[in-house]
Amino acid sequence: MVKKHTDILEYDQNHIWHPYTSMTNPLPSYIVTHANGVKLTLGDGEQVIDGMSSWWSVVHGYNNDVLNQAIKEQVDKFSHVMFGGLTHEPAVNLSKKLIDITPQGLDKVFLADSGSVAVEVALKMAIQYQHSLGNVNKNKFLTIRNGYHGDTFAAMSVCDPVNGMHQLFTGFMAENYFADAPKSTFNDAFDKSDLESISHQLEKNHHNIAALILEPVVQGAGGMRFYHPEFLKACRQLCDQYNVLLIADEIATGFGRSGKLFACEHAGISPDILCLGKALTGGYMTLAATLCTTEVAETISKGDAGVFMHGPTFMGNPLACAAANASLKLLEDNNWQQQVQNIETILNDELLELSDHRNVNDVRILGAIGVVEAKTSVNMAEIQKQFIKRGVWVRPFGKLIYVMPPFVISETELKTLCKAIVDVVDDDSVFNY
């Protein structure tokens, strides 16, 4: 067992693969020994404010007493049981709550392991649905560019083909249809020309398209772009017109992050299939859910297979469901709307000043999401070091320096986080000029 921090870091660097990291030239990693509230304690004892909510999931902060207690109580009963032929109260309670709070019409729930798996499940649902209707050629998908839906193969096939580096997997990965991403931003007037590309794809290829999949209003890891809700509303209408299902990937946006409980609410629409994950358990356990309409579920169940062809080992894990139930109750008890509004106000006050900075191309803020888009890509190792020196944890990618802080962050902590971004952006050495 490795014990010393230097030994841990050396072993980590030599043997452990981190996300999107080279094994011959790995980025530095920082040891976390404790976490509480919105702060991570590093190996040297320094505390940093987490601006990322551990990839957008830890909305209630770390070491939360309510979430801790929910898991402790469940672990004393049972930690896991197979979901084939068995069920349990945490899963039933969670499914009931999700049906109650999600957009209208989504009343069947499939509990999966992770966000990528939720997307895989959604894509399989769409294909089985169309196959059960006799539409055997409708087995491809349409999406918009700059999207991100996960790293497993089917999910990756509907990610942006450039950012997702599809050329690496040519010949194996499914080829789908891509439309231009809308250019009208969230606060712009909507330009109907944004619909030309997606309308053309549907008109030309709808006989082969099972579903349109997109991230409602907020495109996350593909570019942190906020587009106009009218585009989403028009996509709902186009899907109905061409007998194509609409899949909403709300893994990143679900549970209040965009200022609405679900980003679909900005457009006042309901999808046929909805994917959830990340903040579902407050970042405590890996869990995801794919919800669909009764029509989708019953059509699949009447098809050749007679069942939906998917069944993860850890489906409906009781510990994860217990954490999710506690997390959803915390959202209500903590008044998530006010929390997110307060974050949005401070982000606007503190970050918009960077709009005219020499190193900045754009600043955009929506709900509890703040994005500073630089004019060139960042030097990840250097910018990470500079943020740590200023007592914050921010993990940029490409040109994007962004924050999605825990909802429980205080005004002082959030202002410290923003001040660090302002200071670091002023340092030309952190950019790849």
N, C-alpha and C positions, 0 to 999 in steps of 0.2 A: 504494500500500500504506500503510495507516494504521499508525503506529508508536507514538506517544506514548500513554500509558495514558488520558489525558483524551480524546484523539481517538478511541481505541477505544471508550470508554464512550459518548461522544456519538453515534458512528455506530451503535453497537449499539442505543442507546435510540431512535434515530430510524428505523431501518430493519429491525431484526431482531426477529422475533416469538419470544418465549420461551413455555414451556408455561403455559397458563391465565393469560395476561397481556394486559392492555389495551394497545393501541398509542397511545391518547390519554392514558392515565395509567399508564404502565408502572411496575412495581415496580423498585427498584434492583437492578442486577446487580453482581457482584464479579468482577474479573478473576483468573483462576488462571494463574500462570506456570509452576509446577512442582507435582508431587505425589510424595510418597514415603512409604511405610508407611501410616499413617493420617492424615497431615497434608497439607493443601493450602497452598501458598505463594501469597499474594495479590499483587496488583500493587504494593502498597506495601511488600512484603517481609515482612509479617506472616504467621505460620503459624497455621492453625486446625486443630483436631482434627475430622475428618469423622465425624459421628454418623449419617450417612445411607447410608454405603456407596454413594454415588452412585445413589440410588434402589434400594438393597438388592442391588446387583450385585457390588460390589468386595469380596468376602469375604476375599480374601487380601492386601488392601492395594494401594497404588499402586506402580508401578515395581518390580514383583516380578521378581527375577532369573530364576526358573524360567519364568514366563510370557513374559518378554521373550525368553529364549533359544528357547523353542518357536516363537515367531513368526518370529524371525530365521532359524532353520533352515528353516522352511517357505517363507519369502519367497525364499530362494535357490534353491528348487526350482521353485515356481510359486505365484502368489498366488491365482489363480482359474481355474477351468475350468467350462464348463457341465456341469450334472448330467444333462442329457438325453443318454442313450446313452453317457455316460462315468462313471467312478467313480474313487475314489482312497483310499489307505490311511487318511488322517486321518478321513474320513467313516465308513469301515467300522469302524475301531477305536472311534470314538465311539459308533456305533450299538450295537456289541456290548457296550460298557461300560454304556450306558443300559439295555439289555435285562437285563443282569446285576443292576443295582442297584435298578431300579424295582419296584413291587409286582408280584406274580406274574401271569403271563398276558399281559403287555404285550410282544409280541415282533415288532411291525412298527413301523418308525420313519420319520417324515416330517420332514426337516430344513428349517426355514423361516427367515425373516429376523428376526422379532421376536416378542415376546409376543402382540401383537394379531393378527399373522398366524397364530400357532399356534392361537389361539382361532378365527379364521375357518376355518382348516383343520379343526379339530375339529367345528365346526358343519356344515360341508359334508360331512364324513365321515358324520355322523349322518343327515343328510337323504338322502344317496346310499344309505346302508345300508338305511334304511326303504323308500326307493323301489325298491331292488333286491328287496325282499321283497314288493313289491306294495302296500305301505302308503303309497299316494301322498298321502293326507291327513295323514300324520304329518310335517308340515313346519314345526312351530312348536316353541318351547322353553319349558321351565319353569325358573325360578330362584328364589332367595330375595332378599328386599329387602336393601338395604345392601351389595350386592355390587358388585364392579368387575372387568371383564374386558378392558378396552382401549378405545381411542378410534376404531377403524375402525367402519364402520356396523353390521355384523352383531354384532361384539363389544359395541358400545355398546347394541344393542337388548336385551342381557341384563344390562346394568348397572342399578343402581337407577334407577327412572324419575324420581325427584326429584333426586338428586345428579347424574344424567346429563343432566338438563334435556331430557327426551324431547320436551317440548312444542315445542321449537325446530325439530324435524325431523318433526313430525306430517305424515303423508301420504306420506312417503318411507321412513322407517325402519320395519322390520318390527315388528309388535305381537306380543308374546309374553305368557306367563302368569307371574305373580308370586305367590309365597307369602310368608307372614310369616317373617321371620328368627327363628331360635330365640332364646329369652330365657335359657335355662339356660346359664350361663357355664361355662368349661372346668373349674373346680374346684367348681362347685355339684353338688348332687344333680340328676339329670336329671328334668325334668318332662315326662311323656308328652304333656301338652297342647300342647307345642311341635310335635307332629306333625299336629295337627288341620288346619291350613291347607294344608300340602303334601299330606296324604292326600286332602283334599277336592278340590284341584286335579287330582290324578291320577285320582281316581275319576270326576270330571266330564268331564275333557278329554283323557284318555290316548289317545283315538282320533286326536287331532290333534297329539300331542306326540312329537317324534322323540327328544328327550333332555332330561334334567335336567342343568344345568350349575351348579356351585358351587365356591367356594374351600373346600377342606377345613379345618375347624377354625378357621382364621384368615381373617376378612374384612379385606382390606388397605385399599386406598385409599378404599373405601366407608365406612369407619368404624373400622378397627383394632379389630374385635371378635373375641373368642375364645369360640367356642361349644363345647358339650359333644360329645365324640366319639360318644356314643350317638345323637345326631341324624344324624350321617353314616352310622353303621351302619344305622340304620332307613331312610335314603334308599336305600342299596344294596338292601335287601330290597324296598322299594316299587317301585323301578325293575324288578327282576326280576318282581315280581307283575304289573305293568302293561305289560310288553314295551316299556320305555323304556330307552334307553341312559343310562349315568351318565358324565358328563364331569367330571373333576377338574382344575381350573385351579390348578396348583401353581407358577405362574410366580414368585410372590412367596415361597412357602413352601418350594419345593424346595431340596435340598442343605443341609439341616440347620438352617435358620433357626428352626424351631419346637421344636427339641430332638430331633426325629426326622429321619432323612434325607429322608423325605417325610411330609407331614402326614397322609396317608391311613393311615399306620402307627399313629397314635393310636387309630384305630377298627378296625384290623386288616382293612381292606377293600381290594379292588382295583377300580378303575374300568374301564369299557370303553375309555375314551379319556383320555389324560393329556396336559396341556399343561405344557411347561417353558420357561424362559427366564432372564432376569436374571442370576443367579449362575452360569449354565451355563459361561460363559467366564471367570469371575472378574471380569467387568465390562470385559474388554479389547476384545471385538468384539461386534457385534450378531449374535445367533444364538438360535434357538429350536427346539424339537422337539415334535412331536405323536406320541405313541405310541398304538397301539391293539392290540386282540386279533387273533388270526388269524381268528376268526369275522367280525369287522367288516371286515377287509381282504379276505378271500375273498368275502364276500357282495357287497361293492362291486364287486369285479372280475368277478363273474358277472352283474352287472346290465346294463341296456341300453347304458350307455356303454362298459362293458368295461374302463374305466380310472378312476382317481380324477382328477377334473377340477381340478387345481391344479399349478402349476409355476413358482415364482419364479425370476427370473434368477440370483440369488445363492444359490440353494438349495445347501446343503452346501458353502459356501465353505471352501476348504482352510485359509486362515489362521485363520478362526474355529474350525474343527474342531480344528486343532492347539492353539489356546489352550484349548479345552474339554477336550481330553484331558489337557493339563498341569494344568488346574484341578482336574479330578476326582482326579488322582493326588495333588495337594497336599492335598485334603480328607483323604485317607487318611493321608498322611505326617505331616500336622500334627495328627492326632487331633482331628478337628472336634468329636467328642462332648465331649471335655474342654474345648475352647475355648468351646463354647456353654454348657456347664454353668458355667464360671467367669464368663462374662458374666451369665448369669441370676442367679447368687448375688450379684454386685456390684450389679446393677440392683435386686434386692430389698432389699439392705442400704441403698442410697443413695436410692431413689426412694419407697419405701413410706411414708416419713415425711411425704410430701405428701398422704396420703389424707385428712387432716383439715384441710387448708389452706383458708382462706376462699375462694380462687380456684379450687379444684379440686373436681370432681365425682367423679372416680374415678381410681385408679391400677391398671394391670393389666400383668402381665409374664408372658411365655411364651418360653422359650428365649432367643434373642438379640434379643428384641423388648421394648422398654419403652415404655409409653404413659401419658402424663399427660393426662387429659381435663379441660379447664377448664370452668368454669360458663358461659362465654360465648366468643365467637370472639376470636381474637387479631388485633391490628393487625400485619399481616405485615411491613411496612416497619420498624416500630419494634422488633418482637421480633427480627427478623433483625439489626438494628444492635446490639441489646443482646447477642446471642449472639457476634457478631464481636468486640465489646469484651472479652468474656470468653475469647476464644481458641478458640471452637468453631463448628462449622457444623451447625446444626439447621434443618430446613425444615418448620415446622408446616403444617397446613391446617385451616381451620375452627376447631374447639375443641380440636384434637388436637396436643399437643406430644409427639412420639415420637422414639425413636432405634432404629436398626437398625445398629449399628456393625460395622465389619469384624471378622471372627473373630480377627484377629491383634492387636487392640488390647490394650495392656498394662493392668495394674491401675491404674497411676497415671493413664494417659490416660483410662480409662473413669471413674474417680472425678472427674477434672477435668470431663469431659463432664456427669456427673450433678450436680456442684456448680453448674455454670452453669445447669442447668435449675432447680434449687432456688432459686437467687438470682433468676433472671428471673421465675419464677412469683410471687415475693414483690413484684414491681413492678407495681402496679395499672395503670400507664400503658401496658403492652403489651396490655391487654385492651380490647375494645370495649364498655365499660359505658355 
